[in-house]
Every structure is written in structure tokens, then in C-alpha cells.
Amino acid sequence: MVLVASDTTAIHLNWVMVTLLNHRDAMKKVQDELDTNVGRNRWVEESDIKDLVYFQAVVKETLRLYPRAPLLAPHESVEDCIVQGYHIPKGTRLWVNTMKLHRDLKIWSNPDTFDPERFLTSQAGVDVCGHQYEFIPFGSGRRSCPGITYATQVTHLAIAHLLQGQKHHLQDR
């Protein structure tokens, strides 16, 4: 399980950095937030993350755009039911398509656009724990990812350390 968690976390770290490198304004905001809340005389600590609200929004937005699990673990209906007019027979295997859900126009405005501010305004109360079904990067309920705490801590600390006091940029070709 640790290997699975570290692999998906490493992939997410790559996506966060690639996204920030392609959105320099967002990277600058994160670096400014780090300078303001932590400074450059010490490393970011886990207790600092709660004060880095824009940075948390960037991490959430990256999870929304590039979910580590485009399809969640399969579920099985335990009884016949009707969902939005569709008959689902007992025993049907069901898959949740998080990639589609996280880019659904009915839920997200400009769903294909990187916009961390959405998690500070219209989606401010949405967390990564699966309590709101429009955003479930780690699944939800009993089958949610057991490594959610590990993944979020590692992601926040690793990216913060990479950005703290350093300038990153893409070279022009």
C-alpha cells in the first residue's frame, strides 16, 4: 500500500509543478504566500499549511484537473434502484469516473481551466475528503483512499520546500 501511495503522490507532485510552471502568476502567488506566512529563515512545517490557503487551493485545483485515479474502485449495487431515470439492477458493477466528474460543466465553471481561486470563492467549502461528491480525488466513504493524510502532507510539504526561496521557470526553446 505504501508503494501505491508513494507512486500516486509522486505523480501528483509532478502535476503540481508542471501546472505551476505553466501558470507563473499562480506560482508567484504561492511563493509570496510562503514568504509572508513562513519567511525564508526556516522550512515550511506541517503546522504552517493551514495558513497557506492559496497554496491549498492550487493543490486542490491540480487534483481536480489531473486526478490520480480517473476511475475509482468498482462498487456493486446491492439492490435494484433507479438513478436519474436509469434502472440499475442488483449486482451491477458501478464505476465512478472522477475525470468526468471533476470537469463536469454542470458543476464547475470553465472546467478545463486552471483556476485555484474557485476553491477560495464558489467552491471554498469543498475539501479533498470526499464529503462533497462533486470533488472526490481520493474517493469517498469506506472505500476512500487510506493514504489521504499521507498524500496531502507529502504533497504540501514537498512542493512548499521546492518553492520556498527558489525561482523555477521553463526555458524558452
C-alpha positions as CSV (number, residue, x, y, z in Angstrom):
1,M,0.0,0.0,0.0
2,V,2.9,2.4,0.8
3,L,4.3,1.8,-2.7
4,V,0.9,2.6,-4.3
5,A,0.6,5.8,-2.2
6,S,4.1,7.0,-2.9
7,D,3.7,6.4,-6.7
8,T,0.4,8.3,-7.0
9,T,1.8,11.0,-4.7
10,A,4.9,11.4,-6.9
11,I,2.8,11.7,-10.0
12,H,0.7,14.4,-8.3
13,L,3.8,16.2,-7.3
14,N,4.9,16.3,-10.9
15,W,1.5,17.6,-12.0
16,V,1.5,20.4,-9.4
17,M,5.0,21.5,-10.5
18,V,4.2,21.3,-14.2
19,T,1.0,23.2,-13.7
20,L,2.7,25.9,-11.6
21,L,5.5,26.2,-14.2
22,N,2.8,26.8,-16.9
23,H,1.0,29.3,-14.7
24,R,3.7,31.6,-13.3
25,D,1.2,34.0,-11.8
26,A,-0.1,31.2,-9.6
27,M,3.5,30.2,-8.7
28,K,4.3,33.8,-7.7
29,K,1.2,33.9,-5.5
30,V,2.2,30.7,-3.8
31,Q,5.8,31.9,-3.3
32,D,4.6,35.3,-2.0
33,E,2.2,33.5,0.4
34,L,5.1,31.3,1.6
35,D,7.3,34.4,2.2
36,T,4.5,36.2,4.0
37,N,3.5,33.3,6.3
38,V,6.7,31.4,6.8
39,G,9.6,33.5,5.6
40,R,12.9,32.3,4.4
41,N,14.7,31.7,7.7
42,R,13.1,28.3,8.3
43,W,11.5,25.5,6.3
44,V,7.7,25.1,6.0
45,E,6.3,22.8,8.6
46,E,3.1,20.9,8.7
47,S,1.6,23.4,11.1
48,D,2.1,26.2,8.6
49,I,0.0,24.6,5.8
50,K,-3.4,25.7,7.4
51,D,-2.3,29.3,6.8
52,L,-1.3,28.8,3.2
53,V,-4.9,29.0,1.8
54,Y,-3.9,29.9,-1.8
55,F,-1.4,27.1,-1.9
56,Q,-4.0,24.6,-0.7
57,A,-6.3,25.9,-3.4
58,V,-3.6,25.2,-6.0
59,V,-3.1,21.7,-4.8
60,K,-6.9,21.0,-4.9
61,E,-7.3,22.5,-8.3
62,T,-4.4,20.3,-9.6
63,L,-6.2,17.3,-8.1
64,R,-9.4,18.3,-9.8
65,L,-7.8,18.7,-13.2
66,Y,-5.5,15.7,-13.0
67,P,-7.0,13.1,-10.6
68,R,-4.6,10.3,-9.8
69,A,-7.4,7.7,-10.2
70,P,-9.5,8.6,-13.2
71,L,-11.8,5.7,-12.2
72,L,-12.4,4.9,-8.6
73,A,-12.6,1.3,-7.3
74,P,-15.7,-0.5,-8.6
75,H,-18.8,-0.7,-6.4
76,E,-21.7,-3.1,-6.8
77,S,-25.4,-2.3,-6.4
78,V,-26.9,-4.3,-3.5
79,E,-30.5,-3.8,-4.8
80,D,-32.4,-2.7,-7.8
81,C,-32.6,1.1,-8.0
82,I,-33.3,4.0,-10.3
83,V,-30.7,6.7,-10.6
84,Q,-31.7,9.8,-12.6
85,G,-34.1,7.7,-14.6
86,Y,-31.7,4.8,-15.2
87,H,-32.6,1.4,-13.9
88,I,-29.6,-0.2,-12.1
89,P,-30.2,-3.9,-11.5
90,K,-29.0,-5.6,-8.3
91,G,-25.4,-6.9,-8.8
92,T,-24.4,-4.3,-11.4
93,R,-20.8,-3.2,-11.2
94,L,-20.5,0.6,-11.0
95,W,-17.5,2.8,-11.7
96,V,-17.2,6.4,-10.8
97,N,-15.4,8.4,-13.5
98,T,-13.6,11.2,-11.4
99,M,-12.1,12.7,-14.5
100,K,-15.5,13.4,-16.0
101,L,-17.0,14.4,-12.6
102,H,-14.2,16.9,-11.9
103,R,-14.7,18.5,-15.3
104,D,-18.5,18.5,-15.4
105,L,-19.8,21.8,-16.8
106,K,-23.0,21.4,-14.6
107,I,-20.8,21.6,-11.5
108,W,-17.7,23.5,-12.4
109,S,-17.5,26.8,-14.4
110,N,-14.8,26.7,-17.0
111,P,-13.9,23.1,-16.0
112,D,-10.9,22.7,-18.3
113,T,-9.3,25.9,-17.0
114,F,-6.7,26.0,-14.1
115,D,-8.4,28.3,-11.6
116,P,-7.3,27.8,-8.0
117,E,-9.4,30.8,-7.0
118,R,-12.5,28.7,-7.4
119,F,-11.5,26.9,-4.1
120,L,-11.4,30.3,-2.4
121,T,-14.8,31.5,-3.7
122,S,-17.5,29.4,-5.2
123,Q,-16.1,26.1,-4.0
124,A,-14.4,27.3,-0.8
125,G,-16.1,24.7,1.4
126,V,-15.1,21.8,-0.8
127,D,-12.4,19.6,0.7
128,V,-10.4,16.6,-0.6
129,C,-12.0,14.1,1.9
130,G,-15.0,13.2,-0.3
131,H,-17.7,14.9,1.8
132,Q,-18.9,16.8,-1.3
133,Y,-19.5,14.4,-4.1
134,E,-18.5,16.9,-6.9
135,F,-14.8,16.6,-5.8
136,I,-13.6,13.2,-4.8
137,P,-9.9,12.8,-5.7
138,F,-9.4,10.2,-3.0
139,G,-12.8,8.6,-3.3
140,S,-15.5,8.8,-0.6
141,G,-16.8,6.8,2.3
142,R,-15.5,3.4,3.4
143,R,-13.6,2.9,0.2
144,S,-11.8,6.2,0.2
145,C,-8.1,6.2,-0.1
146,P,-6.4,5.2,3.2
147,G,-3.4,7.3,2.3
148,I,-5.2,10.6,2.0
149,T,-3.4,12.1,5.0
150,Y,0.0,10.9,3.9
151,A,-0.6,12.1,0.3
152,T,-1.8,15.6,1.3
153,Q,1.0,16.1,3.8
154,V,3.8,14.9,1.5
155,T,2.4,17.0,-1.4
156,H,2.1,20.2,0.6
157,L,5.5,19.9,2.3
158,A,7.4,18.7,-0.8
159,I,6.0,21.4,-3.1
160,A,6.4,24.1,-0.4
161,H,10.0,23.2,0.1
162,L,10.6,23.2,-3.7
163,L,9.1,26.7,-4.0
164,Q,10.4,28.3,-0.8
165,G,13.0,30.8,-1.6
166,Q,13.8,29.4,-5.1
167,K,12.8,30.6,-8.5
168,H,11.7,28.0,-11.1
169,H,11.0,28.6,-14.7
170,L,10.7,26.9,-18.1
171,Q,13.4,27.6,-20.6
172,D,12.3,29.1,-23.9
173,R,13.0,26.8,-26.8
